[in-house]
Amino acid sequence: MKLFAFTTAEKRAEYLWVLRAFDHARANYVVLLHAADVARILDGLAGDDPAGQLGAGDVTPLLEQLHVWEVLERSYDGTRAATLAEYRNRHFVYQFSQAGYQVFRAVEDALAARLDDASLSRLALPDLLADMNDLAAANRAADNDLVYRKLNRLDATLSDMAGRAAQFYLTLGDLVRTTEITPETFMSHKDALLTHMREFSSDLSRYAPKLAAAIALVEDTGVETMVARAAASDERVFLGIDEREADWRARWAGLTHWFVGSEAGLSESERLREGTMSAIAAVLSLLRRVTETRKGGVSRESQLRHLAGWFAATPTEDAAHALFRAVFDLGRPRHLSMVHPDADIIPDTRSWWEAQPVEISRTLAETGRPPSPGLPARVQRNEGSVRRLREEQLTAQRLRAAAAQSLARGGVYERELDEAETDVLLSLLNAALTARVPVSGRVKSSTGSENGVKLTLSPHSESTVVRTARGSLHLDGLQVSVR
């Protein structure tokens, strides 16, 4: 579940904008991005959102953390390095991992989801019937590619219809169970809602037998032959032919289960039609409940009027307070006075009955006192540890500088190098060999002066041997000079 960690991180908005930049580049057929590329895309993509105003320096740690969470994959890009130092800085490029892209799409779909666009796919039923007949004809004609395309389209259409139906009935259930529905809101949508469900139920009853007959027609042409042809044209190369055949066989079984009932129970289309009829009954029940509350005198408005009458009939003020506590169970309210930050939007002369609410801090609401930042926390410093670490660092630098000077004076051949000299030699060799050309690596003295130590690698007709405290170092065709 660490793939979803960016959704709960402190900088979740920044992480989301970085991933949107990768998605934008992916839509333009660009897969690999550097930190500077991400920053450039965000300049035109984020607009005025402060979370998307990120420079290359801000993007780099975000990319590294997304790589740790396995949302992005990282690779080297040595072509961006102009010098040896830049090459050693390891310029990275990033791209979506397969699972990371699916996680990002799931988050984006959840953020873009709307509860008011739920609907039943009534117009998908004629397409299903036409594709089913075309599938039978393609199987008889031994057209592998057409069989694959028709099966794939049937599976996608049916999956979309099932998903829309599930979302529609979930939204409808929330509507029926709510206690906050107003008569005006419900009355404005009830006719369209009932008509939509009745038309879907009618079309489902009309097309279900035709689809069952079309499925039987396809099965007469040979199900196993059809599955083999679809698997042969399936381009999922990382799946074996047996796995592809098993997948398409399972999909076809799901298609038939939707429209052909079994001895054990009803088909899914029949269950969907019954669910639609039950939903129509629930909407009619809600309609009756709304109209009865408007006519029967038990609406929330009438309840509040009765409660107001009880308050008016209380003999004393203490009795009124007791009734209030019994009904609402609220504590004593705090009376606060605060002006809006922008006096041009809401001037302080406007009545609080007409003005919008002003946000207040939790401290002010609970204690009646304005919030304060408090005293600054004391910085804890361990002076002894800092001093000890600095002394160790300086000692190591002095030893390394002394070993470098000894290496320059005595050379590397005809003697055995000690441990410190060996470390300096290996670090210089690493710097020189990384360039892949006869170049020099340099380790300056700890004093910062310019008289450092220089190692030069040059071609040699024979192999050379450097004896060290760790053993012999053989250099094939190379000669080392240190000065």
N, C-alpha and C positions, 0 to 999 in steps of 0.2 A: 504493500500500500504506500510505499515511499514515493511512488510516481505522482501521487496526489498531494505530496507535502507542500508544494508551492502554493496550493490554494489556501492554506492556513498559516503561511509564513507571514512575518511582519511586513515584508515588502511584496505581498501577493499581487498588488496592482502593477508594480514594476515588472515582476516575473511574467505576468499575463501580457503586458505590452511587448516584452522581448519575444515571447512565443508567437504573438500576432505578427511580428516582423518576419519571423521564419515562415509563417503560413503565407504571408503576402509574397515573399520571395518564391516559395514553392508554387504558388499560383502562376508566377512568371517563369517557371521552369528553371529556377536557380535553387540549388540544394545546399551548397556549402557557403557559409557566411563567416566572416571575420567580425571581431567586435566593432571595428570601424564601419563595416557594412551595415550592421544592425543599427548603429547610431544614425547612419545616413538615412535608412529607411524610416526610422521613427521620426525624423525631422518632418517628413511629409505625411506620416500616417497618424501620429498621435494628436495633431491639432493643438488645442489649448489645454489638453489634459496635463497637469503637472507631473503625474506619474510616468508619462511617456517622454518627458523632456530629459533624455539621458545622453551623456557623452560617451565616447569610447572607454574612458577610464571608469565610468559608472557601470557600463555594460559588462566589462570583463569579469568582476566577481560574481555577477548574476549568472553569467554563462558557466562559470566554474561550478557554482552550486547546483545548477540544473544538470550539469554533467554528473555530479555526485549522486543526484536523485535519479539518474538514468533516464531523464526525459530527453536529453541531448547526447549525441555521440561526438567525440572529439578526435581530431587527427592533426598531424603536423602539416605545415605549409611552408617549406623551406624557400619557395620562390619569392616570398615577401621580404627575405632578409637581404640587405644590401651590404652588410659588414659581418665580420665574424662575431662581434658582440651581439648583433641582432639575431644571428642564427642560434647562438647559445641561449637567447631569451625564449626560444621555442615558440614561435608564432603558431597559434592554434587556429583551426577552423572548426566549425560546429555544424551539425545537421540534426534533424529530428531522428530519434530512434523510432523503430516501428511501434513499440508500445507507447512511447511518449507522444507520438502524433495522435494516437487513438484517445489518450487521456486528454490532450488539449482539445480535440474535437468534442469530447463528451462535456467538458467544462463550458466551452463556447455554446454548445447546444442548450445546456441547462440555463445559461445566462440569457440566451435569446428566446427561450420558450415563452409562449403566451398561452394563458389559460382560456382566452376568449376566442381562439381560432379553432376549437375542437369541432369536428364534423365527421359524418359518416360518408364513406366513399361509395355513393350510389352509382356514379358514372363509371366506376371500375368494373362493374359486372359485365357490360357488353364487351369490354376489352378482353376480359378473361375468356368469354365464350369464343370470340374471334381467334384469339391466340391458341385456344385449345383445338379448334378445327384446323388451324394452320399447322399445328404440331403433328396432328394425325397425318396430314398430307405430306409433310416433310419426312416423317418416318417411313411412309410408304415409298417415297421417292429416293430414300437413302441419302438425303442431304444432311450430312453430319453438322455442318456449320449452322444451318437453319434450325435444326433440332436443338442445338445448344443455345442459340439466341432466343428461341421461343420458350424453352424451359426456364432460362434465366429471367426472362421478362415475366413469365407467369409467377415465378417465385418472388420477384421483387414487388409485383403488383399486389399479390395476396398478402405479403408481409406488411406493405403499407396500409392495406385495408384493415388488417387485424390490429395494427398499431393505432390507427385513427379511431377504430371502434373502442379500443380499451381506453384511450384518452377521453373520448366523448362521454362514455358512461361514467368514468371517474369524475369528470367535471359536473355531469348531471347529478351524480350522487351527492357531491358537495352542495349543489344548489338546493336539492330536496331537503338535506339535513340542516341547512343553515336556519338560524332564527333571526337573521338580520335582513331578510328579504323584504323589500317594500312593495306594496301593491302596485305602485306606478311602474317600478322596474320590471316586475314579473309580467304585468299586463302588456307591456310594450314588446315583449319577446315571446309570449306564450304561443301565439298563432304560428309564427315562423318555426318555432321549435316543434310543435305538434305536427305541422305539415311536413317538415323535414323527416321526422321519424316515421310517419305513416308512408311516405313515398319510398323510403328505404326498405321498410318492411314489405311493401307491395312488390317492389322490384326484386327483392331477395326471394320472395315466394314464386315469382314468375321465372326467374333465371336459374334457380337451384335445380329443378328437374332437367332443364336444358344442359346445364353444366355437367350433371351426373351422366346424361346420355353422351356428351362429348368425351368425358373421361372413359366411358366404356368403349367408344370408338377408337380412342388412342390405345387402349389396352389390347384391342383386337389386332393392332398392327405389331404388337410385341413389345412388352415393357423392357425386358432385358436387352433387346436389340437397341431400343431407344436410349437406355442408360449407357450402353457401350458407346454409342455414337456421340452422345453428349460429353462423355469423359474423354473421348478421342480429340474433340475440339476444345476441351477445357485447357486454358493456357496457364494454369497453376503448376508450373514446372517443378516446384519443390514437393509436390505430392505425387506419389506413385499412381499408376493407372488403377490399381485395386482400391486405393483410398478415394480417388475421384469417383469411381463407380459406386462405392459405398455411400459417398456423400450425395450424389444425384439420386440414388435409390431411396435414401431417407427423405430427400426433398419431395420426390414424387409421392411417397407414402403420405407425407403431410398434406400435399395438394388433394389427394383422393379423400383423405379423412375429413377435409373441410366440406365436401359436397356429397359424399357417399357414406350413408350411415352403416353401422355394423350391427350385428345381432346383439351386442352388449349395450348399445345405447344409440343416442341421436348423433347426427353429424354436427360439425361445428357451425355450419350455416343455419341449421335448425335451432341450435342453441342461441345463436345470435338473433334469430328472428323472435324467439321467445323472450330473450332479454330486451329486445326493442319493445315488444308489447308490454312487458312489465314496466319499462321506463315510461311508456305512454300513460299507463295507469298511475304511476307515481306522480307524474306531472299533473294529471287531472286531480289527484288527491291534494297536491299542493295548491292547485287553483281553488279547490273547494275550501281549503283551510284559510287561504288568503281572503276570499270573499266572505266567509263566515265571520272572520275576525273584524271585517269592516262593518258588517251588519249586526253582529250579535252583541256589541257593547263590551267585549272583553279584550279589545286591542290594548296595546301599550299606552296609547293616548288616554283611553278611558281609565286604565289602572292608575295612571299618574293623576288624573283628575280626582278619583276617589281618595287617593293618598293626600292630595292637597286639601280635600274636605276634612279628612281626619286631623290634619295639622290645624286647620281653622277651628275645629271643635275642641281642641285641647284647652282645659281650664286655666293652666298656668304655663309659664315659659319653661319651667323645669320639666313639665310633662311633655312639652313639645321637643325638648332636647332628648328626653328618654325615648320618645317615639322615633326620632331621627337616628339615634344610635341603634335601636332595634331593627330598623328597616335597612339602613345602609352600612352599619357597623364601621363607621369611619372615625378617625381621630380628629382632633382639633386642627383646623386648617391654619397654615402660616400665611400671613399677609405680607407680601413683598412688594417693593416698588423698584422698578428698573426700567430704563429707557432703551429703545432700540439702538443698536450701534450706528445705523444710518438714519439720521433725523429727516433726510429728504424722503425716504420711503415711508416711514411711520413717524410722524412728528409727535412729540410728547403732549401736544394739545388735543390729540384725537382721543375720543372716549375708548376705554378698554373694552367696551361692548362691541365696538366696530373694528378695533385693531387686531392684527394677527398676534398669536402667542409669541412671547419672547423666550428664547432658550436661557435657562439658568443653570448654574452649576449644582452638582449634587450636595456640596457642602452648604451652599446657601439654602437649599430646600430643606435639609435635615437639621441644620443648627441655627439658621438665620444669620450667619456670619459670612461675609464675602470670603472667597478662597484666597489663600496666600501661598506663595511658592515654598515657604518654610526656610529653615536654615540650611545653608549648603552643607553637604556631607563632608566629613573629614577624609582627606586623601591618605590612605594607608601606604606608607613607603617603608620598605625594609632597607635602610641605608647600609647595614652590614652586608647583606647579600649582594646588593648592587656593587659595593666597593670590592668585595671578594671576586665577583665575576669579572669586573674591569681589570683587576690585577692579574687574574688568570689569562685574560685576553692579551694584555700587554706582554706578559711573559712568553706566551706562545708566539707572538709576533717577533719578539727579540730573538728567540731561538731559531725561528724560520729565517730571519735576516742573516743571522750568523752562519747558518748552514748554507745559505745561498752564496755568501761571500767566500766561504771555504770551498764551495764547489767551483767558483770562478777562479780561485787562486790555484787549486790543485788539479783542475781538469777532471775528466771522468774516466780516463784510461790509465792503465798501469798502476792502479791502486784499488782498494776496496772501499766503497762508499758506506758511511754509517747510516742509521735509520733516518735521521733528519735530512741528510743530503739526498737519500733515496726518495723521500717524499717530495722534495723540491724538484728533483729531476723528473719524476713521474708527472707532476703537475705541469711542468714546462713542456714535456713531450706530448701530453694530452692537448695543450693549446696549439702546438705546432702541427700535430697530426690531424687535428679536426679540420684544418683549412685544406688539406689534401694537396698542398703545393709547398715548395720550400719557403716557409715563412718562419717568423720568430715569435716565441712566446716570452713574456716578460713578467717577472715578479719584483716589484720595487721594494726597497728597504722600508723598514717600519718608520723611519724618520720622515719619509715623504720626499726625500731628495731625488734628483734625477739620475744619480749614479746607481742604477739598478743592475740586475743580472740578466743577461741576454743569452738565449739558447738558439743555435742555428742548426737546422737539419739540411744536409746537402747530399746529393747522390754519391755513391762510392762503388768502386768496382768489386769489392769484396764485402762480406758480412763482418760487422764489428761486434765486439763483446764488451759489455760493461759489467764489472763485478760489484755486487752490492751485498749488504748484510742479509738480504733476503734470498740471494742466489744470483745467478748470471742472467743478464738481460742481453738477448741476441737481437741485433738490428740488421735485417736483411737488406743489403745494398744501401745503407744509410750510414753517415758519419755525423757524430754529434760534437759540436764545439760550444763551450760555455765561456763567456768573458764578461 
